[in-house]
Amino acid sequence: MSDTSHLLLVEDEPDVASFVQQGLNEEGYEVSWVEAGRRGLDYARQGGIDLVLLDIRLPDLSGLEVCERLRLHRPELLILMLTALDAVEDRVRGLRAGADDYLPKPFAFDELLARIEALLRRVDRPSESGRVEDGPLVLDPAARTCTFDGDDVDLTPTEFDLLAFLMARNGQALSRDTIHQEVWGHDFDRGTNLIDVYVNYVRRKLDEVGCEAPIETVRGIGYRYTACSDTDASADDRPSPTDSASPR
């Protein structure tokens, strides 16, 4: 693992913070700790942070608000949400706020470490297929940029990796287990609809720049990426209202 990775821990419980900070320091990470949400937001905005460990329940500004604001200013920043709220809806709220992953409290340090390593590894690893072009939709893993017809598509690290994984396997029906293992780097938690949430994120962001999201739901399995050209051709083949047969 990299000994230069700088993590920001935003946690208002000193005992938890001390345990996490000491353990991660011993693993070679540089860890800064702040206790309040607003201070964590200001610290992360300054740059130099590779990943934020963000508690949800914080004084003055909740972790959800911090996450949402960070996504506006630093969409590329990795965010791992730590939460004592273990209900599915609470996890989904964190993911919808823009977190790349979550970990319920109490947690084992080894699991926390594995989640951090998986997130950092996704950003550092070279792309298996390099630049991917699907008509006007262009994904460049080396530069970690995505454009549609020349317009930038602002994807978070997780959204980028999800789209890259699907595009590289154009036409393949991929199970949720496979997607989760390859994109998130750990076993699929069937207690949440994490993948469905992120697929909808990607679809919405593509739609915002005029790309009809070519990610299909495969009932009972998962998802499949269908090339934009295939989608366009299918649309062209469909009869227009004026071509339809007259009612009998």
matplotlib code that plots the C-alpha trace (Angstrom):
import matplotlib.pyplot as plt

x = [0.0, 1.1, 2.8, 2.0, -1.8, -3.2, -6.5, -8.9, -10.8, -13.9, -15.1, -16.5, -15.8, -12.2, -11.9, -13.0, -10.8, -7.7, -8.1, -8.6, -5.8, -3.3, -4.1, -3.9, -0.6, 0.9, -0.2, 1.8, -1.0, -0.8, -4.0, -5.4, -8.3, -11.0, -14.0, -16.6, -18.3, -17.7, -14.0, -13.7, -15.3, -12.9, -9.9, -10.9, -11.5, -7.9, -6.7, -3.9, -6.4, -6.8, -9.7, -12.1, -13.4, -16.6, -18.9, -22.6, -23.4, -21.3, -21.7, -22.6, -22.9, -23.9, -21.7, -24.4, -24.2, -20.4, -20.5, -23.0, -20.9, -17.6, -19.1, -19.8, -16.3, -14.2, -16.1, -13.0, -12.4, -12.9, -15.4, -16.0, -19.0, -18.8, -22.2, -23.8, -27.1, -27.3, -30.8, -30.9, -32.5, -29.7, -27.0, -28.8, -29.0, -25.3, -24.7, -27.2, -25.3, -22.3, -20.3, -18.2, -18.7, -20.0, -19.1, -21.5, -20.3, -19.0, -16.5, -13.4, -10.2, -9.2, -12.4, -11.9, -8.4, -9.7, -12.3, -9.7, -7.3, -10.0, -11.0, -7.4, -6.5, -9.4, -8.0, -4.4, -4.8, -4.2, -7.2, -7.4, -8.7, -7.5, -9.5, -13.0, -15.0, -18.6, -19.6, -19.7, -19.2, -15.5, -14.0, -10.3, -9.2, -5.6, -6.9, -10.0, -12.2, -15.5, -17.0, -20.1, -20.0, -17.2, -19.1, -17.6, -19.6, -18.7, -18.5, -17.4, -14.6, -17.2, -19.4, -16.5, -15.3, -18.8, -19.2, -15.7, -16.4, -19.7, -18.4, -15.5, -17.9, -20.3, -23.3, -22.6, -25.2, -23.4, -24.6, -24.7, -22.2, -19.8, -20.2, -19.8, -16.7, -14.9, -15.9, -16.0, -13.4, -15.2, -18.1, -21.6, -23.8, -27.3, -28.8, -28.6, -29.3, -26.0, -25.4, -28.9, -28.3, -25.1, -26.4, -29.2, -26.5, -24.6, -27.8, -28.9, -25.5, -25.4, -28.9, -28.0, -25.5, -27.9, -26.8, -29.6, -28.0, -27.1, -27.3, -30.0, -31.5, -31.4, -34.2, -33.1, -29.4, -28.1, -27.1, -25.8, -24.1, -25.4, -23.4, -24.9, -24.8, -26.9, -29.3, -29.6, -30.1, -32.8, -34.5, -34.2, -35.8, -38.8, -41.8, -42.6, -46.2, -46.9, -45.6, -47.9, -50.8, -54.1, -56.5, -59.1]
y = [0.0, 3.6, 5.2, 8.6, 8.4, 11.2, 10.4, 12.8, 11.4, 13.4, 11.8, 13.4, 10.4, 10.8, 7.1, 5.9, 8.6, 7.6, 3.9, 4.5, 7.1, 5.1, 1.9, 3.6, 5.4, 2.0, 0.9, 3.7, 6.2, 9.9, 10.6, 14.0, 14.1, 16.8, 16.6, 18.7, 18.6, 22.2, 22.0, 18.7, 20.3, 23.2, 20.9, 18.6, 21.6, 22.7, 19.7, 17.2, 14.6, 11.2, 9.8, 11.0, 8.8, 10.6, 10.0, 10.8, 12.2, 15.2, 18.5, 21.7, 19.9, 16.3, 14.0, 13.8, 17.6, 17.5, 14.7, 16.6, 19.8, 18.0, 16.4, 19.9, 21.1, 17.9, 15.2, 13.1, 12.8, 9.3, 9.2, 6.3, 6.9, 5.6, 5.2, 3.8, 4.0, 0.5, 0.4, 0.0, 3.4, 5.1, 3.5, 4.5, 8.1, 8.1, 6.7, 9.1, 12.0, 10.8, 8.4, 5.8, 3.2, 2.9, 0.9, 0.4, 0.9, -0.9, -2.3, -4.4, -2.5, -5.1, -4.5, -0.7, -1.2, -3.5, -1.0, 1.8, -0.3, -1.3, 2.4, 3.6, 0.6, 1.4, 4.9, 3.7, 0.6, 0.9, 0.4, -3.1, -1.7, 1.9, 4.6, 3.6, 5.4, 4.7, 7.2, 10.6, 9.0, 8.9, 7.5, 8.0, 5.9, 7.3, 10.9, 9.7, 11.9, 11.3, 13.4, 13.2, 15.1, 17.2, 18.0, 16.9, 14.3, 15.0, 11.5, 10.6, 8.0, 5.2, 6.4, 6.5, 3.0, 1.6, 3.1, 2.0, -1.5, -1.7, -0.1, -2.5, -5.4, -4.0, -6.4, -8.6, -9.3, -8.7, -9.9, -7.5, -9.8, -9.5, -5.7, -5.2, -7.4, -5.8, -2.1, -2.0, -4.7, -6.6, -8.9, -7.8, -6.7, -7.9, -5.7, -2.6, -1.6, 0.1, -0.9, 0.2, 3.6, 4.1, 2.9, 5.5, 8.2, 7.4, 7.2, 10.6, 12.3, 11.0, 12.1, 15.6, 16.0, 14.6, 10.9, 8.5, 6.2, 2.9, 0.9, -1.7, -3.5, -7.3, -8.7, -11.2, -10.7, -7.2, -4.8, -4.6, -1.8, -1.4, 0.7, 4.1, 3.2, 0.2, 2.2, 4.8, 2.2, 0.6, 4.0, 4.7, 1.3, 2.0, 3.4, 7.0, 8.0, 8.9, 5.5, 3.6, 1.7, 3.5, 2.3, -0.1]
z = [0.0, -0.5, 2.5, 1.1, 1.2, 3.3, 5.0, 6.8, 9.7, 10.7, 13.9, 17.1, 19.4, 20.7, 21.7, 18.2, 16.5, 18.6, 17.8, 14.1, 13.8, 15.6, 13.7, 10.3, 11.2, 12.0, 8.6, 6.9, 6.3, 7.2, 9.1, 10.1, 12.6, 13.1, 15.4, 13.6, 10.3, 9.2, 10.1, 8.2, 5.1, 5.2, 5.7, 2.8, 0.4, 0.8, -1.1, -0.3, 1.0, -0.8, 1.2, 3.8, 6.7, 7.5, 10.5, 9.9, 13.4, 13.8, 15.7, 13.7, 10.3, 9.6, 7.7, 5.0, 4.5, 4.5, 1.9, -0.4, -0.2, -0.9, -4.0, -5.4, -4.9, -5.1, -7.1, -7.4, -3.6, -2.1, 0.8, 3.2, 5.4, 9.0, 10.7, 13.7, 11.8, 10.3, 8.8, 5.0, 4.5, 6.5, 4.4, 1.2, 2.5, 2.9, -0.6, -2.1, -0.5, -2.6, -0.4, -2.3, 0.4, 3.9, 7.1, 10.0, 13.5, 15.4, 12.9, 13.0, 12.2, 9.6, 7.7, 7.8, 6.5, 3.7, 2.6, 2.5, 0.5, -2.0, -2.6, -3.0, -5.2, -7.6, -8.3, -8.6, -10.7, -14.5, -16.7, -18.3, -21.6, -21.8, -23.4, -24.3, -27.0, -27.7, -30.3, -28.6, -25.1, -24.3, -21.1, -20.4, -17.4, -17.5, -17.1, -15.3, -17.5, -19.1, -21.9, -24.1, -27.4, -25.9, -22.7, -19.4, -17.3, -13.7, -12.1, -8.6, -8.4, -7.8, -10.6, -13.0, -12.1, -12.4, -15.9, -17.0, -15.8, -17.7, -20.9, -21.0, -21.1, -23.6, -24.2, -21.2, -18.6, -15.3, -11.9, -9.0, -7.2, -10.0, -10.3, -6.6, -6.3, -9.2, -8.6, -4.8, -4.2, -1.4, -1.0, -2.0, 0.9, 0.0, 2.7, 0.6, -3.0, -3.3, -6.9, -8.0, -6.4, -8.3, -11.6, -11.3, -10.5, -13.7, -15.7, -14.4, -15.1, -18.6, -19.2, -18.0, -20.9, -23.5, -23.4, -23.1, -20.6, -22.3, -19.1, -19.2, -16.3, -16.7, -14.6, -12.0, -12.9, -12.8, -15.5, -19.1, -21.0, -24.6, -27.0, -27.8, -31.5, -30.8, -28.8, -31.5, -34.2, -32.2, -31.8, -35.5, -36.3, -34.2, -36.1, -35.5, -34.6, -38.3, -39.5, -37.2, -38.8, -38.8, -36.2, -37.4]

ax = plt.figure().add_subplot(projection="3d")
ax.plot(x, y, z, "-o")
ax.set_aspect("equal")
plt.show()
